[in-house]
Amino acid sequence: MSAQSRSIDRLFFDLSSRVKLRVTGADRLRFLNGQLTNDVRKAGETRAIEACVLNAKGKMDAHLFVHAEGDSFLLDAHPALEPSLQSRLERYIIADDVQIENVTARLSIFHLLGPTPSKLFDRVPVIAVTRFDIPGKDLWIDANEYDQLAAELAKNFDFCDEDSAEVFRIEGRIPRWGRELTGDIIPVEANLEQRCIDYEKGCYIGQETISRMKMSGQRNKQLRGLVSLNDSPLAPGMKLSPVEAAKKEVGWITSATRSSRFGKEIALGYVKRGFNVEGTKLDALDLAKPFGSAAVRVEVVDPPFDLSST
């Protein structure tokens, strides 16, 4: 289904390419709570939570979702993390009774927005989770059942392909790995504080940096929405500068798209402190274009993109 014709009332997404890890063992809960920024005790068989894995400096090693299944936890993350996520977690298994198994090829995931057909409840576990800016549901199934369930979902939902899902993600200001989320980013800079961080849980790797930033309230940069003021296209990698100060770099664009829902060229990007207040005007410059190319004037948007004005 195209981004232009999409209705958000009944959508389904194929997330089967995500890396999936099964964590078992008597110490699995304690171990994961020492690795993840969120409290794994909040994850159940019908509810997934969102969390980050950090290094000792508080920067991101991974962004993932986790839910319980019997005597195990299932983790899923962006496909690009498959080469690194399992080894990153296993590095900290010392004397713990914990086993981590890559089950990516054996399981498929569909994500639904809208009411779940009642007949699915009888045979497919439904897991509540917010992956975009709207609460949704995950369906985890054996990979052998993929074709059958995809056909069944297509009778009740519109399929949102990868390109349309990317537009939908940017419209909702949801960061993703490889764009807004990288090894140079601290979760609070990416607006993941409410979604991914539990300040009441026990210690985890990188917690000191996160707690210090909470206490100080200071961020060197923050993820913001950006809107093109003259409707010129924006692109990832564009550098942001103050108006009339083109040589001063104060941020960069991470994702960009044309939003038919908003009727605007929109983007996500990191903007340095002092320039990321809502309503601030900046110039976006594509350094890949010839020197002297015109910049695109953008406006910083702090809350989610507003549909009411379109």
ChimeraX commands (.cxc) that place a marker at each C-alpha (Angstrom):
marker #1 position 0.00,0.00,0.00 radius 0.5
marker #1 position 1.37,3.42,-0.94 radius 0.5
marker #1 position 2.06,6.19,1.51 radius 0.5
marker #1 position -0.36,8.40,-0.41 radius 0.5
marker #1 position -3.37,6.09,-0.09 radius 0.5
marker #1 position -2.68,4.74,3.39 radius 0.5
marker #1 position -5.30,4.81,6.16 radius 0.5
marker #1 position -3.88,4.36,9.65 radius 0.5
marker #1 position -7.01,2.59,10.94 radius 0.5
marker #1 position -6.10,-0.89,9.69 radius 0.5
marker #1 position -2.45,-1.46,8.79 radius 0.5
marker #1 position -0.09,-4.38,9.09 radius 0.5
marker #1 position 3.68,-4.42,8.82 radius 0.5
marker #1 position 6.08,-7.28,8.16 radius 0.5
marker #1 position 8.88,-7.14,10.74 radius 0.5
marker #1 position 10.17,-10.65,10.11 radius 0.5
marker #1 position 13.62,-9.45,9.04 radius 0.5
marker #1 position 14.38,-8.17,12.55 radius 0.5
marker #1 position 16.97,-10.08,14.53 radius 0.5
marker #1 position 15.30,-12.23,17.22 radius 0.5
marker #1 position 17.04,-13.63,20.29 radius 0.5
marker #1 position 15.62,-16.05,22.86 radius 0.5
marker #1 position 17.05,-15.62,26.38 radius 0.5
marker #1 position 16.61,-18.53,28.79 radius 0.5
marker #1 position 18.07,-19.70,32.10 radius 0.5
marker #1 position 17.29,-19.19,35.78 radius 0.5
marker #1 position 19.14,-15.83,35.87 radius 0.5
marker #1 position 17.60,-14.39,32.69 radius 0.5
marker #1 position 15.57,-11.66,34.43 radius 0.5
marker #1 position 18.38,-10.44,36.65 radius 0.5
marker #1 position 20.85,-10.59,33.77 radius 0.5
marker #1 position 18.70,-8.61,31.34 radius 0.5
marker #1 position 17.88,-6.00,33.98 radius 0.5
marker #1 position 21.63,-5.46,34.31 radius 0.5
marker #1 position 21.92,-4.87,30.55 radius 0.5
marker #1 position 18.76,-2.98,29.53 radius 0.5
marker #1 position 17.66,0.55,30.34 radius 0.5
marker #1 position 14.04,-0.49,31.01 radius 0.5
marker #1 position 12.68,-2.79,33.72 radius 0.5
marker #1 position 12.24,-6.24,32.21 radius 0.5
marker #1 position 9.77,-7.10,34.98 radius 0.5
marker #1 position 7.25,-4.98,33.05 radius 0.5
marker #1 position 7.49,-7.28,30.02 radius 0.5
marker #1 position 4.90,-10.05,29.89 radius 0.5
marker #1 position 3.50,-12.62,27.51 radius 0.5
marker #1 position 0.90,-10.12,26.28 radius 0.5
marker #1 position 2.98,-6.94,26.58 radius 0.5
marker #1 position 6.35,-5.94,25.14 radius 0.5
marker #1 position 8.54,-3.14,26.41 radius 0.5
marker #1 position 11.09,-1.00,24.59 radius 0.5
marker #1 position 14.66,-0.68,25.84 radius 0.5
marker #1 position 18.24,0.22,24.94 radius 0.5
marker #1 position 21.55,-1.54,25.46 radius 0.5
marker #1 position 24.36,0.88,26.31 radius 0.5
marker #1 position 28.09,0.93,26.67 radius 0.5
marker #1 position 29.82,2.17,29.81 radius 0.5
marker #1 position 29.68,5.76,28.54 radius 0.5
marker #1 position 25.89,5.66,28.11 radius 0.5
marker #1 position 25.98,5.51,24.31 radius 0.5
marker #1 position 23.87,3.05,22.40 radius 0.5
marker #1 position 24.91,-0.49,21.52 radius 0.5
marker #1 position 21.36,-1.46,20.55 radius 0.5
marker #1 position 17.68,-0.54,20.61 radius 0.5
marker #1 position 15.20,-3.38,21.02 radius 0.5
marker #1 position 11.84,-4.71,22.20 radius 0.5
marker #1 position 11.39,-7.55,24.69 radius 0.5
marker #1 position 8.49,-9.73,25.84 radius 0.5
marker #1 position 8.13,-12.92,27.85 radius 0.5
marker #1 position 7.27,-16.34,26.48 radius 0.5
marker #1 position 7.01,-19.11,29.04 radius 0.5
marker #1 position 10.39,-19.55,30.70 radius 0.5
marker #1 position 12.18,-17.25,28.26 radius 0.5
marker #1 position 12.36,-13.68,26.99 radius 0.5
marker #1 position 12.26,-12.85,23.30 radius 0.5
marker #1 position 14.21,-9.81,22.06 radius 0.5
marker #1 position 13.89,-8.24,18.63 radius 0.5
marker #1 position 16.00,-5.50,17.07 radius 0.5
marker #1 position 16.85,-3.91,13.72 radius 0.5
marker #1 position 18.35,-6.41,11.23 radius 0.5
marker #1 position 21.62,-4.48,11.13 radius 0.5
marker #1 position 22.24,-5.51,14.74 radius 0.5
marker #1 position 22.28,-9.25,14.04 radius 0.5
marker #1 position 26.09,-9.47,13.79 radius 0.5
marker #1 position 26.64,-7.66,17.11 radius 0.5
marker #1 position 23.71,-7.91,19.53 radius 0.5
marker #1 position 24.11,-11.49,20.71 radius 0.5
marker #1 position 27.84,-11.19,21.25 radius 0.5
marker #1 position 27.38,-7.84,23.03 radius 0.5
marker #1 position 25.00,-9.44,25.54 radius 0.5
marker #1 position 26.99,-12.66,25.95 radius 0.5
marker #1 position 30.10,-10.65,26.80 radius 0.5
marker #1 position 28.60,-9.97,30.24 radius 0.5
marker #1 position 27.50,-13.53,31.04 radius 0.5
marker #1 position 30.05,-14.42,33.70 radius 0.5
marker #1 position 28.68,-16.94,36.20 radius 0.5
marker #1 position 25.04,-16.44,35.21 radius 0.5
marker #1 position 22.67,-19.24,34.27 radius 0.5
marker #1 position 21.74,-17.56,30.99 radius 0.5
marker #1 position 21.63,-18.85,27.42 radius 0.5
marker #1 position 21.06,-16.70,24.33 radius 0.5
marker #1 position 19.90,-18.28,21.09 radius 0.5
marker #1 position 19.47,-16.62,17.70 radius 0.5
marker #1 position 15.99,-17.63,16.46 radius 0.5
marker #1 position 15.73,-15.08,13.65 radius 0.5
marker #1 position 15.15,-17.61,10.86 radius 0.5
marker #1 position 12.63,-19.64,12.85 radius 0.5
marker #1 position 10.18,-16.89,13.77 radius 0.5
marker #1 position 8.22,-14.22,11.89 radius 0.5
marker #1 position 6.66,-11.01,13.23 radius 0.5
marker #1 position 3.70,-9.02,11.98 radius 0.5
marker #1 position 2.76,-5.70,13.56 radius 0.5
marker #1 position -0.88,-4.53,13.47 radius 0.5
marker #1 position -2.54,-1.16,13.90 radius 0.5
marker #1 position -6.29,-1.42,14.39 radius 0.5
marker #1 position -8.64,-4.02,15.87 radius 0.5
marker #1 position -7.40,-7.60,15.83 radius 0.5
marker #1 position -9.74,-10.10,14.12 radius 0.5
marker #1 position -11.27,-12.21,16.91 radius 0.5
marker #1 position -10.44,-15.52,15.23 radius 0.5
marker #1 position -6.71,-14.77,15.52 radius 0.5
marker #1 position -6.92,-14.82,19.32 radius 0.5
marker #1 position -7.60,-18.56,19.22 radius 0.5
marker #1 position -4.30,-19.52,17.61 radius 0.5
marker #1 position -1.88,-16.57,17.54 radius 0.5
marker #1 position -0.59,-14.83,20.69 radius 0.5
marker #1 position -1.24,-11.08,20.56 radius 0.5
marker #1 position 1.35,-8.85,22.22 radius 0.5
marker #1 position 0.57,-5.20,22.97 radius 0.5
marker #1 position 3.41,-2.88,21.94 radius 0.5
marker #1 position 3.94,0.67,20.72 radius 0.5
marker #1 position 6.42,0.62,17.85 radius 0.5
marker #1 position 5.27,3.81,16.12 radius 0.5
marker #1 position 3.38,6.69,17.72 radius 0.5
marker #1 position 0.18,4.63,17.94 radius 0.5
marker #1 position -0.31,1.60,20.24 radius 0.5
marker #1 position -0.29,-1.61,18.21 radius 0.5
marker #1 position -0.01,-5.37,18.48 radius 0.5
marker #1 position 2.63,-7.90,17.50 radius 0.5
marker #1 position 1.91,-11.38,16.19 radius 0.5
marker #1 position 4.86,-13.78,16.62 radius 0.5
marker #1 position 4.54,-17.01,14.65 radius 0.5
marker #1 position 6.59,-19.92,13.37 radius 0.5
marker #1 position 8.19,-18.93,10.06 radius 0.5
marker #1 position 6.43,-21.86,8.39 radius 0.5
marker #1 position 3.08,-20.12,9.03 radius 0.5
marker #1 position 4.18,-16.86,7.39 radius 0.5
marker #1 position 2.35,-17.18,4.06 radius 0.5
marker #1 position -0.91,-18.35,5.61 radius 0.5
marker #1 position -1.08,-15.57,8.19 radius 0.5
marker #1 position 0.01,-12.88,5.70 radius 0.5
marker #1 position -2.85,-13.89,3.41 radius 0.5
marker #1 position -5.32,-13.85,6.28 radius 0.5
marker #1 position -4.20,-10.43,7.49 radius 0.5
marker #1 position -4.49,-9.01,3.96 radius 0.5
marker #1 position -8.24,-9.69,4.09 radius 0.5
marker #1 position -8.70,-7.30,7.01 radius 0.5
marker #1 position -5.73,-4.93,6.88 radius 0.5
marker #1 position -3.77,-2.86,4.36 radius 0.5
marker #1 position -0.16,-3.95,4.03 radius 0.5
marker #1 position 2.35,-1.16,4.70 radius 0.5
marker #1 position 5.47,-1.91,2.69 radius 0.5
marker #1 position 8.96,-0.90,3.75 radius 0.5
marker #1 position 8.95,2.47,1.95 radius 0.5
marker #1 position 5.54,3.43,3.31 radius 0.5
marker #1 position 6.53,2.27,6.80 radius 0.5
marker #1 position 9.53,4.59,6.64 radius 0.5
marker #1 position 7.29,7.57,5.81 radius 0.5
marker #1 position 4.94,6.56,8.63 radius 0.5
marker #1 position 7.86,6.32,11.05 radius 0.5
marker #1 position 9.20,9.77,10.20 radius 0.5
marker #1 position 5.73,11.30,10.45 radius 0.5
marker #1 position 5.51,9.89,13.96 radius 0.5
marker #1 position 9.03,11.09,14.85 radius 0.5
marker #1 position 10.11,7.57,15.78 radius 0.5
marker #1 position 13.92,7.08,15.74 radius 0.5
marker #1 position 15.37,3.90,14.28 radius 0.5
marker #1 position 18.70,2.15,14.30 radius 0.5
marker #1 position 21.12,3.29,11.61 radius 0.5
marker #1 position 19.44,6.67,11.25 radius 0.5
marker #1 position 18.67,8.48,14.49 radius 0.5
marker #1 position 20.08,5.70,16.67 radius 0.5
marker #1 position 23.79,4.93,16.39 radius 0.5
marker #1 position 26.74,4.23,18.63 radius 0.5
marker #1 position 27.29,7.99,19.01 radius 0.5
marker #1 position 23.87,8.68,20.54 radius 0.5
marker #1 position 22.71,8.68,24.18 radius 0.5
marker #1 position 19.02,7.58,24.45 radius 0.5
marker #1 position 17.77,10.79,26.07 radius 0.5
marker #1 position 19.12,12.76,23.09 radius 0.5
marker #1 position 16.83,10.68,20.86 radius 0.5
marker #1 position 13.72,11.38,22.99 radius 0.5
marker #1 position 13.67,7.78,24.24 radius 0.5
marker #1 position 13.49,8.70,27.91 radius 0.5
marker #1 position 9.75,8.01,28.35 radius 0.5
marker #1 position 9.75,4.96,26.10 radius 0.5
marker #1 position 12.91,3.15,27.13 radius 0.5
marker #1 position 14.27,4.26,30.50 radius 0.5
marker #1 position 13.17,3.24,34.00 radius 0.5
marker #1 position 14.85,5.40,36.62 radius 0.5
marker #1 position 13.62,3.26,39.53 radius 0.5
marker #1 position 15.11,-0.09,38.47 radius 0.5
marker #1 position 18.47,-1.45,39.58 radius 0.5
marker #1 position 21.85,-0.71,38.03 radius 0.5
marker #1 position 22.67,-1.39,34.40 radius 0.5
marker #1 position 25.62,-0.66,32.16 radius 0.5
marker #1 position 25.66,3.04,31.21 radius 0.5
marker #1 position 23.28,4.08,33.99 radius 0.5
marker #1 position 25.66,6.63,35.50 radius 0.5
marker #1 position 25.61,8.78,32.35 radius 0.5
marker #1 position 21.82,8.56,32.03 radius 0.5
marker #1 position 21.26,9.50,35.69 radius 0.5
marker #1 position 23.71,12.40,35.46 radius 0.5
marker #1 position 21.90,13.80,32.42 radius 0.5
marker #1 position 18.55,13.52,34.20 radius 0.5
marker #1 position 19.87,15.43,37.19 radius 0.5
marker #1 position 21.49,18.19,35.13 radius 0.5
marker #1 position 18.76,18.44,32.51 radius 0.5
marker #1 position 21.48,19.24,29.98 radius 0.5
marker #1 position 21.73,17.72,26.51 radius 0.5
marker #1 position 24.33,18.82,24.01 radius 0.5
marker #1 position 21.95,17.95,21.18 radius 0.5
marker #1 position 18.36,16.77,20.81 radius 0.5
marker #1 position 16.36,14.97,18.14 radius 0.5
marker #1 position 13.83,17.34,16.58 radius 0.5
marker #1 position 11.31,17.45,13.80 radius 0.5
marker #1 position 12.09,19.77,10.89 radius 0.5
marker #1 position 9.73,21.24,8.29 radius 0.5
marker #1 position 10.83,22.71,4.95 radius 0.5
marker #1 position 9.42,26.25,4.75 radius 0.5
marker #1 position 9.56,26.55,0.96 radius 0.5
marker #1 position 8.56,22.93,0.26 radius 0.5
marker #1 position 12.00,22.03,-1.08 radius 0.5
marker #1 position 13.03,18.42,-0.46 radius 0.5
marker #1 position 15.24,17.57,2.50 radius 0.5
marker #1 position 17.73,14.70,2.66 radius 0.5
marker #1 position 19.67,12.71,5.27 radius 0.5
marker #1 position 23.14,14.11,5.80 radius 0.5
marker #1 position 22.18,17.73,5.21 radius 0.5
marker #1 position 23.98,20.03,7.65 radius 0.5
marker #1 position 22.05,22.59,9.71 radius 0.5
marker #1 position 23.29,26.14,10.23 radius 0.5
marker #1 position 21.83,29.28,11.80 radius 0.5
marker #1 position 20.28,31.70,9.35 radius 0.5
marker #1 position 22.94,34.18,8.15 radius 0.5
marker #1 position 25.73,32.05,9.66 radius 0.5
marker #1 position 26.24,29.35,7.07 radius 0.5
marker #1 position 29.69,28.33,8.27 radius 0.5
marker #1 position 28.48,27.41,11.74 radius 0.5
marker #1 position 27.20,23.84,11.93 radius 0.5
marker #1 position 24.57,23.25,14.64 radius 0.5
marker #1 position 23.09,19.92,13.57 radius 0.5
marker #1 position 22.32,17.46,10.81 radius 0.5
marker #1 position 19.37,15.68,9.23 radius 0.5
marker #1 position 19.04,11.95,9.84 radius 0.5
marker #1 position 15.82,11.05,7.93 radius 0.5
marker #1 position 13.61,12.92,5.47 radius 0.5
marker #1 position 10.49,12.35,3.40 radius 0.5
marker #1 position 7.57,13.91,1.60 radius 0.5
marker #1 position 4.49,13.55,3.82 radius 0.5
marker #1 position 1.22,13.42,1.90 radius 0.5
marker #1 position -0.67,13.38,5.20 radius 0.5
marker #1 position 0.86,16.70,6.20 radius 0.5
marker #1 position 1.39,18.03,2.68 radius 0.5
marker #1 position 4.95,18.97,3.61 radius 0.5
marker #1 position 8.59,18.04,3.23 radius 0.5
marker #1 position 9.57,16.90,6.72 radius 0.5
marker #1 position 12.67,15.50,8.40 radius 0.5
marker #1 position 14.19,14.34,11.64 radius 0.5
marker #1 position 17.55,15.62,12.79 radius 0.5
marker #1 position 19.79,16.41,15.73 radius 0.5
marker #1 position 20.09,20.06,16.69 radius 0.5
marker #1 position 22.53,21.44,19.22 radius 0.5
marker #1 position 21.50,23.14,22.45 radius 0.5
marker #1 position 20.60,26.79,21.92 radius 0.5
marker #1 position 19.21,26.16,18.44 radius 0.5
marker #1 position 16.64,23.39,19.02 radius 0.5
marker #1 position 13.77,25.40,20.50 radius 0.5
marker #1 position 10.47,25.04,18.66 radius 0.5
marker #1 position 10.05,27.70,15.97 radius 0.5
marker #1 position 13.78,28.25,15.40 radius 0.5
marker #1 position 14.64,28.81,11.74 radius 0.5
marker #1 position 17.71,27.08,10.33 radius 0.5
marker #1 position 19.29,26.53,6.93 radius 0.5
marker #1 position 19.82,22.98,5.67 radius 0.5
marker #1 position 22.66,22.55,3.20 radius 0.5
marker #1 position 23.48,19.50,1.11 radius 0.5
marker #1 position 27.27,19.29,1.12 radius 0.5
marker #1 position 27.17,16.84,-1.79 radius 0.5
marker #1 position 25.91,19.62,-4.06 radius 0.5
marker #1 position 28.20,22.18,-5.69 radius 0.5
marker #1 position 29.57,24.97,-3.49 radius 0.5
marker #1 position 27.18,27.89,-3.43 radius 0.5
marker #1 position 24.00,25.82,-3.83 radius 0.5
marker #1 position 21.00,27.36,-2.16 radius 0.5
marker #1 position 20.17,26.20,1.35 radius 0.5
marker #1 position 16.70,25.02,2.34 radius 0.5
marker #1 position 15.11,27.06,5.12 radius 0.5
marker #1 position 13.59,24.81,7.82 radius 0.5
marker #1 position 11.74,25.31,11.07 radius 0.5
marker #1 position 12.33,23.28,14.22 radius 0.5
marker #1 position 9.25,21.42,15.45 radius 0.5
marker #1 position 9.33,20.24,19.06 radius 0.5
marker #1 position 6.04,18.32,19.44 radius 0.5
marker #1 position 5.01,15.71,16.85 radius 0.5
marker #1 position 4.12,17.07,13.41 radius 0.5
marker #1 position 0.68,18.67,13.69 radius 0.5
marker #1 position -2.08,17.40,11.42 radius 0.5
marker #1 position -4.53,20.09,12.45 radius 0.5
marker #1 position -2.86,22.76,10.33 radius 0.5
marker #1 position -3.00,20.74,7.08 radius 0.5
marker link #1:1,2 radius 0.2
marker link #1:2,3 radius 0.2
marker link #1:3,4 radius 0.2
marker link #1:4,5 radius 0.2
marker link #1:5,6 radius 0.2
marker link #1:6,7 radius 0.2
marker link #1:7,8 radius 0.2
marker link #1:8,9 radius 0.2
marker link #1:9,10 radius 0.2
marker link #1:10,11 radius 0.2
marker link #1:11,12 radius 0.2
marker link #1:12,13 radius 0.2
marker link #1:13,14 radius 0.2
marker link #1:14,15 radius 0.2
marker link #1:15,16 radius 0.2
marker link #1:16,17 radius 0.2
marker link #1:17,18 radius 0.2
marker link #1:18,19 radius 0.2
marker link #1:19,20 radius 0.2
marker link #1:20,21 radius 0.2
marker link #1:21,22 radius 0.2
marker link #1:22,23 radius 0.2
marker link #1:23,24 radius 0.2
marker link #1:24,25 radius 0.2
marker link #1:25,26 radius 0.2
marker link #1:26,27 radius 0.2
marker link #1:27,28 radius 0.2
marker link #1:28,29 radius 0.2
marker link #1:29,30 radius 0.2
marker link #1:30,31 radius 0.2
marker link #1:31,32 radius 0.2
marker link #1:32,33 radius 0.2
marker link #1:33,34 radius 0.2
marker link #1:34,35 radius 0.2
marker link #1:35,36 radius 0.2
marker link #1:36,37 radius 0.2
marker link #1:37,38 radius 0.2
marker link #1:38,39 radius 0.2
marker link #1:39,40 radius 0.2
marker link #1:40,41 radius 0.2
marker link #1:41,42 radius 0.2
marker link #1:42,43 radius 0.2
marker link #1:43,44 radius 0.2
marker link #1:44,45 radius 0.2
marker link #1:45,46 radius 0.2
marker link #1:46,47 radius 0.2
marker link #1:47,48 radius 0.2
marker link #1:48,49 radius 0.2
marker link #1:49,50 radius 0.2
marker link #1:50,51 radius 0.2
marker link #1:51,52 radius 0.2
marker link #1:52,53 radius 0.2
marker link #1:53,54 radius 0.2
marker link #1:54,55 radius 0.2
marker link #1:55,56 radius 0.2
marker link #1:56,57 radius 0.2
marker link #1:57,58 radius 0.2
marker link #1:58,59 radius 0.2
marker link #1:59,60 radius 0.2
marker link #1:60,61 radius 0.2
marker link #1:61,62 radius 0.2
marker link #1:62,63 radius 0.2
marker link #1:63,64 radius 0.2
marker link #1:64,65 radius 0.2
marker link #1:65,66 radius 0.2
marker link #1:66,67 radius 0.2
marker link #1:67,68 radius 0.2
marker link #1:68,69 radius 0.2
marker link #1:69,70 radius 0.2
marker link #1:70,71 radius 0.2
marker link #1:71,72 radius 0.2
marker link #1:72,73 radius 0.2
marker link #1:73,74 radius 0.2
marker link #1:74,75 radius 0.2
marker link #1:75,76 radius 0.2
marker link #1:76,77 radius 0.2
marker link #1:77,78 radius 0.2
marker link #1:78,79 radius 0.2
marker link #1:79,80 radius 0.2
marker link #1:80,81 radius 0.2
marker link #1:81,82 radius 0.2
marker link #1:82,83 radius 0.2
marker link #1:83,84 radius 0.2
marker link #1:84,85 radius 0.2
marker link #1:85,86 radius 0.2
marker link #1:86,87 radius 0.2
marker link #1:87,88 radius 0.2
marker link #1:88,89 radius 0.2
marker link #1:89,90 radius 0.2
marker link #1:90,91 radius 0.2
marker link #1:91,92 radius 0.2
marker link #1:92,93 radius 0.2
marker link #1:93,94 radius 0.2
marker link #1:94,95 radius 0.2
marker link #1:95,96 radius 0.2
marker link #1:96,97 radius 0.2
marker link #1:97,98 radius 0.2
marker link #1:98,99 radius 0.2
marker link #1:99,100 radius 0.2
marker link #1:100,101 radius 0.2
marker link #1:101,102 radius 0.2
marker link #1:102,103 radius 0.2
marker link #1:103,104 radius 0.2
marker link #1:104,105 radius 0.2
marker link #1:105,106 radius 0.2
marker link #1:106,107 radius 0.2
marker link #1:107,108 radius 0.2
marker link #1:108,109 radius 0.2
marker link #1:109,110 radius 0.2
marker link #1:110,111 radius 0.2
marker link #1:111,112 radius 0.2
marker link #1:112,113 radius 0.2
marker link #1:113,114 radius 0.2
marker link #1:114,115 radius 0.2
marker link #1:115,116 radius 0.2
marker link #1:116,117 radius 0.2
marker link #1:117,118 radius 0.2
marker link #1:118,119 radius 0.2
marker link #1:119,120 radius 0.2
marker link #1:120,121 radius 0.2
marker link #1:121,122 radius 0.2
marker link #1:122,123 radius 0.2
marker link #1:123,124 radius 0.2
marker link #1:124,125 radius 0.2
marker link #1:125,126 radius 0.2
marker link #1:126,127 radius 0.2
marker link #1:127,128 radius 0.2
marker link #1:128,129 radius 0.2
marker link #1:129,130 radius 0.2
marker link #1:130,131 radius 0.2
marker link #1:131,132 radius 0.2
marker link #1:132,133 radius 0.2
marker link #1:133,134 radius 0.2
marker link #1:134,135 radius 0.2
marker link #1:135,136 radius 0.2
marker link #1:136,137 radius 0.2
marker link #1:137,138 radius 0.2
marker link #1:138,139 radius 0.2
marker link #1:139,140 radius 0.2
marker link #1:140,141 radius 0.2
marker link #1:141,142 radius 0.2
marker link #1:142,143 radius 0.2
marker link #1:143,144 radius 0.2
marker link #1:144,145 radius 0.2
marker link #1:145,146 radius 0.2
marker link #1:146,147 radius 0.2
marker link #1:147,148 radius 0.2
marker link #1:148,149 radius 0.2
marker link #1:149,150 radius 0.2
marker link #1:150,151 radius 0.2
marker link #1:151,152 radius 0.2
marker link #1:152,153 radius 0.2
marker link #1:153,154 radius 0.2
marker link #1:154,155 radius 0.2
marker link #1:155,156 radius 0.2
marker link #1:156,157 radius 0.2
marker link #1:157,158 radius 0.2
marker link #1:158,159 radius 0.2
marker link #1:159,160 radius 0.2
marker link #1:160,161 radius 0.2
marker link #1:161,162 radius 0.2
marker link #1:162,163 radius 0.2
marker link #1:163,164 radius 0.2
marker link #1:164,165 radius 0.2
marker link #1:165,166 radius 0.2
marker link #1:166,167 radius 0.2
marker link #1:167,168 radius 0.2
marker link #1:168,169 radius 0.2
marker link #1:169,170 radius 0.2
marker link #1:170,171 radius 0.2
marker link #1:171,172 radius 0.2
marker link #1:172,173 radius 0.2
marker link #1:173,174 radius 0.2
marker link #1:174,175 radius 0.2
marker link #1:175,176 radius 0.2
marker link #1:176,177 radius 0.2
marker link #1:177,178 radius 0.2
marker link #1:178,179 radius 0.2
marker link #1:179,180 radius 0.2
marker link #1:180,181 radius 0.2
marker link #1:181,182 radius 0.2
marker link #1:182,183 radius 0.2
marker link #1:183,184 radius 0.2
marker link #1:184,185 radius 0.2
marker link #1:185,186 radius 0.2
marker link #1:186,187 radius 0.2
marker link #1:187,188 radius 0.2
marker link #1:188,189 radius 0.2
marker link #1:189,190 radius 0.2
marker link #1:190,191 radius 0.2
marker link #1:191,192 radius 0.2
marker link #1:192,193 radius 0.2
marker link #1:193,194 radius 0.2
marker link #1:194,195 radius 0.2
marker link #1:195,196 radius 0.2
marker link #1:196,197 radius 0.2
marker link #1:197,198 radius 0.2
marker link #1:198,199 radius 0.2
marker link #1:199,200 radius 0.2
marker link #1:200,201 radius 0.2
marker link #1:201,202 radius 0.2
marker link #1:202,203 radius 0.2
marker link #1:203,204 radius 0.2
marker link #1:204,205 radius 0.2
marker link #1:205,206 radius 0.2
marker link #1:206,207 radius 0.2
marker link #1:207,208 radius 0.2
marker link #1:208,209 radius 0.2
marker link #1:209,210 radius 0.2
marker link #1:210,211 radius 0.2
marker link #1:211,212 radius 0.2
marker link #1:212,213 radius 0.2
marker link #1:213,214 radius 0.2
marker link #1:214,215 radius 0.2
marker link #1:215,216 radius 0.2
marker link #1:216,217 radius 0.2
marker link #1:217,218 radius 0.2
marker link #1:218,219 radius 0.2
marker link #1:219,220 radius 0.2
marker link #1:220,221 radius 0.2
marker link #1:221,222 radius 0.2
marker link #1:222,223 radius 0.2
marker link #1:223,224 radius 0.2
marker link #1:224,225 radius 0.2
marker link #1:225,226 radius 0.2
marker link #1:226,227 radius 0.2
marker link #1:227,228 radius 0.2
marker link #1:228,229 radius 0.2
marker link #1:229,230 radius 0.2
marker link #1:230,231 radius 0.2
marker link #1:231,232 radius 0.2
marker link #1:232,233 radius 0.2
marker link #1:233,234 radius 0.2
marker link #1:234,235 radius 0.2
marker link #1:235,236 radius 0.2
marker link #1:236,237 radius 0.2
marker link #1:237,238 radius 0.2
marker link #1:238,239 radius 0.2
marker link #1:239,240 radius 0.2
marker link #1:240,241 radius 0.2
marker link #1:241,242 radius 0.2
marker link #1:242,243 radius 0.2
marker link #1:243,244 radius 0.2
marker link #1:244,245 radius 0.2
marker link #1:245,246 radius 0.2
marker link #1:246,247 radius 0.2
marker link #1:247,248 radius 0.2
marker link #1:248,249 radius 0.2
marker link #1:249,250 radius 0.2
marker link #1:250,251 radius 0.2
marker link #1:251,252 radius 0.2
marker link #1:252,253 radius 0.2
marker link #1:253,254 radius 0.2
marker link #1:254,255 radius 0.2
marker link #1:255,256 radius 0.2
marker link #1:256,257 radius 0.2
marker link #1:257,258 radius 0.2
marker link #1:258,259 radius 0.2
marker link #1:259,260 radius 0.2
marker link #1:260,261 radius 0.2
marker link #1:261,262 radius 0.2
marker link #1:262,263 radius 0.2
marker link #1:263,264 radius 0.2
marker link #1:264,265 radius 0.2
marker link #1:265,266 radius 0.2
marker link #1:266,267 radius 0.2
marker link #1:267,268 radius 0.2
marker link #1:268,269 radius 0.2
marker link #1:269,270 radius 0.2
marker link #1:270,271 radius 0.2
marker link #1:271,272 radius 0.2
marker link #1:272,273 radius 0.2
marker link #1:273,274 radius 0.2
marker link #1:274,275 radius 0.2
marker link #1:275,276 radius 0.2
marker link #1:276,277 radius 0.2
marker link #1:277,278 radius 0.2
marker link #1:278,279 radius 0.2
marker link #1:279,280 radius 0.2
marker link #1:280,281 radius 0.2
marker link #1:281,282 radius 0.2
marker link #1:282,283 radius 0.2
marker link #1:283,284 radius 0.2
marker link #1:284,285 radius 0.2
marker link #1:285,286 radius 0.2
marker link #1:286,287 radius 0.2
marker link #1:287,288 radius 0.2
marker link #1:288,289 radius 0.2
marker link #1:289,290 radius 0.2
marker link #1:290,291 radius 0.2
marker link #1:291,292 radius 0.2
marker link #1:292,293 radius 0.2
marker link #1:293,294 radius 0.2
marker link #1:294,295 radius 0.2
marker link #1:295,296 radius 0.2
marker link #1:296,297 radius 0.2
marker link #1:297,298 radius 0.2
marker link #1:298,299 radius 0.2
marker link #1:299,300 radius 0.2
marker link #1:300,301 radius 0.2
marker link #1:301,302 radius 0.2
marker link #1:302,303 radius 0.2
marker link #1:303,304 radius 0.2
marker link #1:304,305 radius 0.2
marker link #1:305,306 radius 0.2
marker link #1:306,307 radius 0.2
marker link #1:307,308 radius 0.2
marker link #1:308,309 radius 0.2
marker link #1:309,310 radius 0.2
view
